[in-house]
Amino acid sequence: MERLLAPIGMVLVLAMGSAGADEPLNIYVGQGQMPHADANRGIFGEVMQVMCARLQRDCHYISVPWRRVQLEAARDPNGIVLNLGRINEREDDFVWLLDVVPTSYVLVSRGERYDSLSEALHAGPVVVMGGTPRAQELQLLKAADQVVVEVNEPEQAARMLESGRVKSWYEIDLRVHYLWRLLGYSGQSISMGRPVSVTRSYIAGSPVLVGASEMRREMAQAFGSMISDGRWHRILARYLGNEVADALQP
């Protein structure tokens, strides 16, 4: 009897795997992630549209608060996360499908350039998105007479810097380029210090993602084609302008 049961169990597992490969992909997008992603928009959203067509899969975009993204996707056998930084703490928790762009965390100013958090805090108020690791960094480092301004929207931070209400802004470099351009401010009016830290931002999969190896291979091929035919550059330029797109082109 045991000899008969083992093959039946194997058949069931294989059937489940092949069925999962035909199901829609659930694309989890953290809210407030532009220019990287917002549903099927943004840099990652547009890249993922190409991937869904290439993989011949239906894709359902699911917008959730950023803090829930990883939890929701981790247990979904068809779960994909857009714009996830590859850091040591997450290395074994996801399948890293496609390396899309570098993400640098920088200090932006309209006068003197700041290369460290301590320099920026010493110069005057620093604005940052509230509830982020960046805000926690600043709050732990600041002295009693130094000021950290936490805001709820990145656009609010950009406006505060442009108006001179703060001395610097601690943010992701691509978000700075995107918002400064969206708001119609001159790119020549800001300067960025050396990156405080840099990560690689990926399209990542659930650790239980069905067909992950094949998906990784097909995504790499599709992305290579996008680079070759200029589509990747056009996506970048749409959100960040030609100068930044040129710098990010492989």
N, C-alpha and C positions, 0 to 999 in steps of 0.2 A: 504493500500500500504506500509506503513512504517513497518508493521509487516512482510511483505514478504521480504523486502529489507534487514533487519538485518541478517536473517539466510544466505542469499546469500553472504553477505559480509564476514561472518564468514567462509563459505566454501572456499572462495577465499584466505583468509589468511592462512587457514590450508593447502591448496594446494600449496601455495608458500613455506611454511615452509618445507613440505615433499620433494618438488622438490629440494630445496637448500641442503638438507641433502645428496642427491645423486650426487651433483656437486663436481668437484675437489676442494681440499683445496689449497689455495694460500699461500705458505710459504714464508714470507718476511724475508730476511736475510741482515743485515747491512754489507756493505763491510768492510774488515779489522778486522773481529771479531774472528779470530783464537786465541786459539784452540777451542773456543766455537762453532763457526759456520762459514761455507763458502759454500753456496749452500747446497748440501746434504752431506757435509763433516763436520768434527769437532765433538766434543762431542755432541752438541745439534742436529747437522744434522743426526748423526747416530741414536740417540734416536728417532728422528722424523721419520726416516725410519721404525722403529719398530712400532711406533704408526700408521702410515699410513697403514701398513699391517694389524695391529690388528683391526683398524676401517674399513678396506676394502674400503679405499678411495684412489683415484688417488691424487697425490700431485704434484703441480707445484711450483718449487723453483724460487723465484724472487729476484735477487741480486740488491740492490739499495743503494745509499749513506746513511750512518747511519742516517743523519738528516731527511731523507724523510721516513724512515721505519715506524715510528709511524703514520704519516699523511696518508700514503698510506693504511696501514692496518686498520686504525680506521673506514673507511667507507666501508669496504669490508665484506659482510655477510659470506664469506668463508675465511676470512683472519686470519692467524696465524703469530705471531712474535716469532722468535727464539732468545733466550738469551736476555730477558728484565728484568732489575732489578726492583724489587717491592719496590717502594718508595711511601711515602705519597702523593706526587704530582701526581702520576699516578694511585692511588688506584681505583678511580672510572672510569678511562678511558679505562680499559681493563678487560677482563675476565681472571682470573689467573688460568690456566689449570693445570700446573704441576711444582712443586718445584723441580728443578734439582740439583743445586749446590750452595754453598755459594760463594760469590765474595768479596774478601778482597782487599782493596787498601793499598798497602804497599810501604815502602821505602826500596830499595835493594842497598846493597853496597858490596864492596870487602874488607873492613877493619872494622872500627868501625861501630857498629849498630846504626841506627837512629830510634827513636820511634815517632818523631814528625817532621812536616815540618820545623819548626823553627830551630831545631837541624841540619837538613840536609842542609838548606840554609846557616847556619852559618859555616858549615864545608867546603863548596865549591860548585862548579856548580852542579845543579840538572837537569837531562834530563827528558823530559816528552813529550807525544804526543801532538802536537799542535792542538788547536781548541777544546780541551776537557775540561770538568769541572775541571779536575785535573790541567791543565795548568792555568786556571783562578784562582784557589785557590792559586797556587804558585805565580803568578804575583801580586795578591792583597797583599800577605803576605811579599814579599821580600823587603828588604831595598835597598837603592840606590846603595850600593857597592856589592850587592849579585847578583848571576847569575843564570838565568833559561834558559836552552837551549831547544827550542821546535823543534821537528823533525816531519817528515811526515810519517815515518814508524817505527813500534815498533822494528823491527830488527836493524834499525840504532841506536836506543837507547841502545840495548843490546851490540852492538859492541863498542859503545862509553864507556860504563861502563867497559867492559872487557879490553879495551885498556888503561884505566886509564885517559881518557880525561875528565871524569866527576867523581864526588865523589859518587853520588847516582842517582837512577832511581826511579821515582814515577810511579807505574804501578799496574795493576791487578795481583794478586799473581799467578793465573793459567797461565797467559800469560808469566810471567817470567819463570816459570818452563818449559813451552812448548818451548820457544825460546832458552833458555839456553841449553836444551837438543838437539834441532834441529841443533844448531850451533856447537855442539860437545864440549861445554865448561864443565868443571867439576862442578858438583853441590856443591862440597865441597868448592868451591872458593867464594861463595857468602853467605851473611847473610841477613835476612829480619827482620825488626823491627816489633813491635806490629802494628796491623792494624790501619791505620788512620781512616778507616770506613769500615763497612761490610754491604752488602745487600744480599738478596736471589735472585738468577737468575732463571727465570721461562721461560717455554714455555707459551705464553699468547695469548689470542684470541681477536679479534675485539669486541667492546661492542655490536655490532649487529650480532655476530656470531650465525649462525643457529645450534641448537642442542648442545649448550654449556654445559649444565648440564650432558647430557649423555656422551659427549666427555670427560669431566673432570673425570667422573667415570671410563670410559674405559681406559683412559691414566694412572690413578693411579693403576689399576689392572695390566696393561702391564708392568709398571715400577717396580712394586713389583715382577713380574715374572722375569724380567731382573736382579734384585738384587739377587734373590734366585738361579737362574741358572748360575750365574757368568758372564753373558754377560755384565752387567754394569761395572764390574771390568775390563774386557778385553778392553772395549772402553776407559776407563780412562787410563789404562796402556799404550795403544797404543800412546796416545798423551802426557802423563805426566810421564810415568815410574811407576814401581810397588810401590815404596815407597809412592809417592803422592797418587796413587790409593788406597793403603791400608788405608791411613789417611782419605780419602773421603768416604770410604765404610761405610754405616750405621751400 
